[in-house]
């Protein structure tokens, strides 16, 4: 794997400006020269897809935070296709963008695009995913291993450490799918060895997830838990459980405990209704907010360093030339209880973005 330049030099080079390294543990002090004149900086945002409630929520937040940061936004949608992302980036660059926000779902294939943008001195902020190779000004993401661990501990405690669960994986070509899968499996092995895990790769495809869950329920009618690595599988899972007479309250012995990832409004409603039991709230609002704030910071020549931030997160150095701001993503349950060593928040908590999205 290619190593980047020294961190401060690489970030300043990516921004095309000379900035002072921030000295406040990641809160982003430092100096830089802003673009001349009063024109708004032009920033490109490529949406990774618009076929899930989570990403549609992210898309809704982007204009709001673009305006708050005084940015002129140019947007595109790569529809979960790395070839489209590459073409979209070329188009955005031709429109004179000074920075880019990308969320590639294939975290290996994006490397050549990142190399080209580094050569053009156009800083990139990545959202939700981290590149396998190549540099970015900042990655805005939550700790995806923690997603898998929180789901594991919730199901492990609910099943009293015994039984069978299905894990509907995302896409193992994505670092998110790998992180959630590896952490869930490792946590189960270490803490709940008497629980059998059936892992099913679904490529973030709801229809495929439903098909594989149906196959597992037919082969193992005593399955008592489902971990969906994203809300992409929510509708199909609920429909299938209903068809099998398993969509019953948690107090019913036939209840199948379901944990999701995302924190969309529909998940919170289903938790309150007793149809699913938990989710991990992936912060769609903060993904948009901090992606655009960091892009503006890059254009202004600011740099950051590892350490705690002023917004309840932690910046880590993944490797030389790549920092990641790991935002908070709480476990959400009906009772706000503690599962293992994981404290959850109640599904009606007003701090959750899914309760504040609006119409």
N, C-alpha and C positions, 0 to 999 in steps of 0.2 A: 504494500500500500504506500502511495506517495505521501511523504510528510510535507506539511506546509512550511511556509516561512515562519520565523519567530512571530509569536502571536501579535504583538503590537504592530510590527511592520506589516504583517499580512492584512490585518484589519484596516490599517490606514491605506494600504495599497488598494484593497478591494473598494474602499470608498472613494479612491482617487484624490484623497486629501491627507494632510498631515495633522493628526490629532494627538493630544496628550492622553496617556493611559489613565483611565479613571482610578481613583484611589480610595473609593468608598465601599469596597466589598461588593461591587456589582450594581450600585445604584446609578452609575452612569454619569459621574461628573467628568469634566475634561473640557478641552477647548477644541474648536474647529472653525473653519471658515465656511459660512453658509453660502449658498448660491447667490450670485449678485442679483440686485434688483428685487422687485416685490412679487415677481411671478411665483405661483405655487409650484413646488417641485412635482414633476410628473413621475408617478410610481405605477408600476404594473403589478396586478394581482391575478394570478392564474388559479381559478377554482378547480379543485381536483375532480369534482363530480357534483351533480345536482339531483341525484336520485335517492338521497337519504335525508331524513329529517335533520340529522346533525349538521350535514354540510349545507343544507338550505338555511339553517339557523346561522351558521357562520357567514354565509353570503349576505344575510340580512343585516348583520352587524358591521360589515366592512365599510359601507358608505358613511355610517355614523362616525366611526373612528377615523376614517380618512378625513372627514370634515374637521374633526377635533384637532387633527395634526396639521391642518392646512395643506393637504395634499390634493393634487389633481390626479384622480385615479383612472387608469385604463385597465379593463378587465377582460379575461377570456376564460374558457372552460375546457379543460383537457379530457373530461369524460372518462377518467381512469385509463387513459391511453397515453403511453410515454411518447409515441410518435406525434400525437397531437400536442402534447406539452412542448416538445422540441419546436414544432412549427409555431405554436403560440408565442413562445419566447422570442423567436426570430422576428415575429410581427411586432411584438411589444418593443423590442429593441429598436426596430425601424421607426417607431413612433416617438423615440427620444426619451425613453424612461431613464431616470437617474437611479432607480433601485427597483428590485423585484421581490415579490412575495410568492413563494412556490410551496406546494404541498404534494410532491410526487408520491404516488402510491407504490411505485416500483423504485425502491431506494438504492438499487444497484445501477440501473440503467440511466439514471439521471447524471451520472458522473461526467460524461463528455459535455453536457450542457453547462454544468457548473464550471468546468475548465474554460470553456469559451467565454463565459461571463466574467471570470476572473481576469482573463486576458484583455477584456474590454473595459476593465475597471468599473464594472457595474455590481454593486453589493447585492447580495441575496440574503433574505431572511426566509428560513424554512419553517413551515408550520406543520405540527402533528407528526412529521416523520423526519428522520435524521439520515443524511446520505452515508452510504457505505464508504465512498471515497469522494475526495474533493472537499473544498472549503466553502464555508458560508459565513456571513457576518455574525449571525446568531440563529440558533434553532429554538423555536418557541414550542414547547411540548410539555406534556406531563410525564411522570415516571411510569412508563407502561409496564414495567415489571411489577410495580406496586399494584396495578390493576389486577393482574393475575393472582397475586398474593392475597389481595382483599377478597376477591371472589372465592378463592380456595378456603380461606378461613371462615367466611360466612357459610358456605355449603358444608364444610367440615363440622362446624358446630351444630348446624341445623340437623345434620344426619347423624349426630353423635359419633362421628368417626367411622361409620360403617355404611356400606351400600354401593350403589353404582351411579355414576354421573356421566353425562355427555358434554364434551366441550366442543362447541361449534366455533372452530378456529376461523380467523379471517383469511389472510393470504400469507403464506410463509415466505413469499418473495418480498414481503414488507417487514421492516424491522419491528413494527408494531405487532404484527401477527406472531412473529418469533418471540418477542419479549413476553407477551401475554401468555403464550403457550408454554414456554420454558419455565416461567415463574410459577404458573399454576401447577404444572407437573412436579416441579421440585418441591413446592410447598406441600402438595398432597403426599409425596413420598416421605418427606421428613416429619410431617405432623399427623397425617391420617393414612397410614399405610394399609388400612383395611378397606379403604375406598378404592374401587376400580374406576379408572378414567378411560372413557372411549373418546379419543380425539378424532375429529372429522374436519378436514380442510374444506373450506367453502368458497374461497376466493372472494369473500365479502359479497356473496350472491345469496339473496334471501330464498329464492326458489330452490337452489341447490342445498342450502341449509335445511330447509323443510323436508326435502327428499331424504337426506341422510339421517335426520332425526327420526323420521318415520321408520326407516330401516332398522335403526337401533332399538326403537320402542317395540317393534315387532319381534326382534330377536331377543330382547331383554325387557319384558313387560314390567319388571321390578325396578326399573330405573327410577330414582327418586330426586335427581338433580340435573339441571341444565345450566351450563355457563355459556352465554352468548357473548362473543368478544366484541360485539357492536349491536346497536339497535336495528341493524339491517335485517336481523332474523326475528324481530319481535312479532310482527303480524303473523308470519307463518307458524311460529312456535305456538302462539295462542290459539290459532285456528286448529292446529293439529291436536293440542291438548283438549280442546273443546270437543272435537270429533270423537276422541277416545274416552270421554267422560272423566277426564283428569283435571279439568279446569274448575277446581273446587277450592273452598277457603283453606287457609293454612291449618285450621283446626281439624280438617277432615283427613283421615289416615291415607286417603288416595292422593292427597296433594303432592305435586311435584314442585320442588323448590327451584325457582328460576332466578338467575342473576344475569344482568345485562351490563353493558358499558355504553355510556354516552351522557345520560341525564337529560334526554329530550323531554318535553312536556308530557308526551303520551306515556313514557315509562313511569313518570311520577304519578300520573293518574292511575296506571295499572297497579302500582304498588299500593296506593291508597285503597283501591278496590279489592286487593287481595289476590289479584290474578298473577302477578309476579311478585318477587320478594325483595329484590335489591337491585341497585345499579351502582356504577361508579360514574360520578358526574364529571365528564370530560368538559373543560371550560370553553365552550364555543365563543362566548363573549370575550374572554381574556385572550384567546388565540388571536382574534381579530385586533383587539386593543393593543396588545404588546407587539404583535407582528408589525403593525403600522408605526408604533412608537419607535421600535428598533430600526425600521427602515428610515425614518426621519433622522434618527440619531446617526445612522451610517452616512447619510447625505451631508449632515452637519459636521462630520469628521470626529465624532465621539467614539470612544472605545470602552470596553468593559473588562472586568476580570472576575475570576471565580469568587463565589461567596454569597451570603444572603442578600436579598434585595429588599426594597422598601414595599414590596407587594406580596409578602408571605410566600415567597418562593426561593429557590436556590439556584444559582448559576454554577454549573460544573464545566470543567474542561474535558471534553470527550477525547480529544487528541490535539496536538499543536495545530492551531489555525481553525479550531472548531469549538465554540462554546454553546452550551445548551441551558436555557432558562426553564427549569422544571417547575411548572405551575402546580398549584394544589388541585387535587382531584379526590374529593371525599367519597367514601362509601355511603350510600343512601338506603335507608330501610324504613319500614313502617313505624318502628318503635324508637329509632335513634339509639339503639342499644350498642353494647360492646361485644364483639365477636372475636374470640381469641384475644389478641392484643390490639384489635382494630376498633376504634371508636367511630360509630356512624352518626349521620345526621338524619333527622326525620324528613320524610318526603315532602312535607308541606313547609319546610324551612324557607323563609323569605330570602335567604342568601343565595339560594340555588338559582342559576340563570334560567333553568327550565320553568321556574315559577314566575319569571319576570319578562318573558319574551314578548308578550303582548300579541295582538292580532295581526 
